[in-house]
């Protein structure tokens, strides 16, 4: 598994310019990693791609 610090992190295009309330996402292998952009030293949340897809579909409906 790829270490979270070696991943290519990105923020949503909907993130504000202040950078104070964002999450960052990185995709690697069969997992999607999510972290708080304000504190990147904390552990990232890792979920399978299928679970991430279900989450995004659910969030898009709201």
mmCIF file of the C-alpha atoms, coordinates in Angstrom:
data_MODEL
# 
_entry.id   MODEL 
# 
loop_
_atom_site.group_PDB 
_atom_site.id 
_atom_site.type_symbol 
_atom_site.label_atom_id 
_atom_site.label_alt_id 
_atom_site.label_comp_id 
_atom_site.label_asym_id 
_atom_site.label_entity_id 
_atom_site.label_seq_id 
_atom_site.pdbx_PDB_ins_code 
_atom_site.Cartn_x 
_atom_site.Cartn_y 
_atom_site.Cartn_z 
_atom_site.occupancy 
_atom_site.B_iso_or_equiv 
_atom_site.pdbx_formal_charge 
_atom_site.auth_seq_id 
_atom_site.auth_comp_id 
_atom_site.auth_asym_id 
_atom_site.auth_atom_id 
_atom_site.pdbx_PDB_model_num 
ATOM 1  C CA . UNK A 1 1  ? 0.000   0.000  0.000  1.00 0.00 ? 1  UNK A CA 1 
ATOM 2  C CA . UNK A 1 2  ? 1.222   3.513  -0.819 1.00 0.00 ? 2  UNK A CA 1 
ATOM 3  C CA . UNK A 1 3  ? 2.126   5.678  2.160  1.00 0.00 ? 3  UNK A CA 1 
ATOM 4  C CA . UNK A 1 4  ? -0.268  8.666  2.470  1.00 0.00 ? 4  UNK A CA 1 
ATOM 5  C CA . UNK A 1 5  ? 2.630   11.140 2.298  1.00 0.00 ? 5  UNK A CA 1 
ATOM 6  C CA . UNK A 1 6  ? 3.666   9.761  -1.120 1.00 0.00 ? 6  UNK A CA 1 
ATOM 7  C CA . UNK A 1 7  ? 0.246   10.238 -2.696 1.00 0.00 ? 7  UNK A CA 1 
ATOM 8  C CA . UNK A 1 8  ? -0.805  12.957 -5.155 1.00 0.00 ? 8  UNK A CA 1 
ATOM 9  C CA . UNK A 1 9  ? -3.345  14.904 -3.084 1.00 0.00 ? 9  UNK A CA 1 
ATOM 10 C CA . UNK A 1 10 ? -5.895  17.264 -4.621 1.00 0.00 ? 10 UNK A CA 1 
ATOM 11 C CA . UNK A 1 11 ? -8.695  19.533 -3.424 1.00 0.00 ? 11 UNK A CA 1 
ATOM 12 C CA . UNK A 1 12 ? -12.141 19.884 -4.918 1.00 0.00 ? 12 UNK A CA 1 
ATOM 13 C CA . UNK A 1 13 ? -12.667 22.632 -7.460 1.00 0.00 ? 13 UNK A CA 1 
ATOM 14 C CA . UNK A 1 14 ? -15.482 23.744 -5.130 1.00 0.00 ? 14 UNK A CA 1 
ATOM 15 C CA . UNK A 1 15 ? -13.017 24.485 -2.313 1.00 0.00 ? 15 UNK A CA 1 
ATOM 16 C CA . UNK A 1 16 ? -12.801 28.085 -1.232 1.00 0.00 ? 16 UNK A CA 1 
ATOM 17 C CA . UNK A 1 17 ? -9.731  30.219 -1.870 1.00 0.00 ? 17 UNK A CA 1 
ATOM 18 C CA . UNK A 1 18 ? -9.100  30.615 1.866  1.00 0.00 ? 18 UNK A CA 1 
ATOM 19 C CA . UNK A 1 19 ? -8.144  26.947 2.226  1.00 0.00 ? 19 UNK A CA 1 
ATOM 20 C CA . UNK A 1 20 ? -9.565  26.778 5.726  1.00 0.00 ? 20 UNK A CA 1 
ATOM 21 C CA . UNK A 1 21 ? -12.317 24.199 5.316  1.00 0.00 ? 21 UNK A CA 1 
ATOM 22 C CA . UNK A 1 22 ? -11.210 21.641 2.776  1.00 0.00 ? 22 UNK A CA 1 
ATOM 23 C CA . UNK A 1 23 ? -10.522 17.987 2.502  1.00 0.00 ? 23 UNK A CA 1 
ATOM 24 C CA . UNK A 1 24 ? -7.960  16.526 0.142  1.00 0.00 ? 24 UNK A CA 1 
ATOM 25 C CA . UNK A 1 25 ? -8.335  13.282 -1.778 1.00 0.00 ? 25 UNK A CA 1 
ATOM 26 C CA . UNK A 1 26 ? -5.778  10.930 -3.314 1.00 0.00 ? 26 UNK A CA 1 
ATOM 27 C CA . UNK A 1 27 ? -6.410  7.782  -5.333 1.00 0.00 ? 27 UNK A CA 1 
ATOM 28 C CA . UNK A 1 28 ? -4.015  4.841  -5.248 1.00 0.00 ? 28 UNK A CA 1 
ATOM 29 C CA . UNK A 1 29 ? -4.550  1.254  -6.254 1.00 0.00 ? 29 UNK A CA 1 
ATOM 30 C CA . UNK A 1 30 ? -7.859  0.046  -4.888 1.00 0.00 ? 30 UNK A CA 1 
ATOM 31 C CA . UNK A 1 31 ? -8.216  2.763  -2.239 1.00 0.00 ? 31 UNK A CA 1 
ATOM 32 C CA . UNK A 1 32 ? -9.230  6.406  -2.004 1.00 0.00 ? 32 UNK A CA 1 
ATOM 33 C CA . UNK A 1 33 ? -7.587  8.398  0.789  1.00 0.00 ? 33 UNK A CA 1 
ATOM 34 C CA . UNK A 1 34 ? -9.149  11.467 2.400  1.00 0.00 ? 34 UNK A CA 1 
ATOM 35 C CA . UNK A 1 35 ? -7.459  13.908 4.778  1.00 0.00 ? 35 UNK A CA 1 
ATOM 36 C CA . UNK A 1 36 ? -8.072  17.265 6.440  1.00 0.00 ? 36 UNK A CA 1 
ATOM 37 C CA . UNK A 1 37 ? -6.171  19.917 4.489  1.00 0.00 ? 37 UNK A CA 1 
ATOM 38 C CA . UNK A 1 38 ? -5.713  22.002 7.650  1.00 0.00 ? 38 UNK A CA 1 
ATOM 39 C CA . UNK A 1 39 ? -3.799  19.231 9.444  1.00 0.00 ? 39 UNK A CA 1 
ATOM 40 C CA . UNK A 1 40 ? -2.051  16.904 6.998  1.00 0.00 ? 40 UNK A CA 1 
ATOM 41 C CA . UNK A 1 41 ? 0.008   15.370 9.799  1.00 0.00 ? 41 UNK A CA 1 
ATOM 42 C CA . UNK A 1 42 ? -3.054  13.438 11.002 1.00 0.00 ? 42 UNK A CA 1 
ATOM 43 C CA . UNK A 1 43 ? -3.866  10.026 9.592  1.00 0.00 ? 43 UNK A CA 1 
ATOM 44 C CA . UNK A 1 44 ? -5.880  9.872  6.393  1.00 0.00 ? 44 UNK A CA 1 
ATOM 45 C CA . UNK A 1 45 ? -9.133  7.965  6.073  1.00 0.00 ? 45 UNK A CA 1 
ATOM 46 C CA . UNK A 1 46 ? -8.812  5.192  3.496  1.00 0.00 ? 46 UNK A CA 1 
ATOM 47 C CA . UNK A 1 47 ? -11.792 3.558  1.787  1.00 0.00 ? 47 UNK A CA 1 
ATOM 48 C CA . UNK A 1 48 ? -12.197 1.161  -1.111 1.00 0.00 ? 48 UNK A CA 1 
ATOM 49 C CA . UNK A 1 49 ? -13.044 2.605  -4.514 1.00 0.00 ? 49 UNK A CA 1 
ATOM 50 C CA . UNK A 1 50 ? -16.475 0.968  -4.495 1.00 0.00 ? 50 UNK A CA 1 
ATOM 51 C CA . UNK A 1 51 ? -17.347 2.502  -1.131 1.00 0.00 ? 51 UNK A CA 1 
ATOM 52 C CA . UNK A 1 52 ? -16.056 5.894  -2.272 1.00 0.00 ? 52 UNK A CA 1 
ATOM 53 C CA . UNK A 1 53 ? -18.189 5.656  -5.410 1.00 0.00 ? 53 UNK A CA 1 
ATOM 54 C CA . UNK A 1 54 ? -21.294 4.955  -3.332 1.00 0.00 ? 54 UNK A CA 1 
ATOM 55 C CA . UNK A 1 55 ? -20.486 7.918  -1.053 1.00 0.00 ? 55 UNK A CA 1 
ATOM 56 C CA . UNK A 1 56 ? -20.021 10.302 -3.997 1.00 0.00 ? 56 UNK A CA 1 
ATOM 57 C CA . UNK A 1 57 ? -23.265 9.104  -5.602 1.00 0.00 ? 57 UNK A CA 1 
ATOM 58 C CA . UNK A 1 58 ? -25.123 9.632  -2.334 1.00 0.00 ? 58 UNK A CA 1 
ATOM 59 C CA . UNK A 1 59 ? -23.605 13.084 -1.775 1.00 0.00 ? 59 UNK A CA 1 
ATOM 60 C CA . UNK A 1 60 ? -24.395 14.118 -5.356 1.00 0.00 ? 60 UNK A CA 1 
ATOM 61 C CA . UNK A 1 61 ? -28.080 13.421 -4.773 1.00 0.00 ? 61 UNK A CA 1 
ATOM 62 C CA . UNK A 1 62 ? -28.268 15.900 -1.888 1.00 0.00 ? 62 UNK A CA 1 
# 
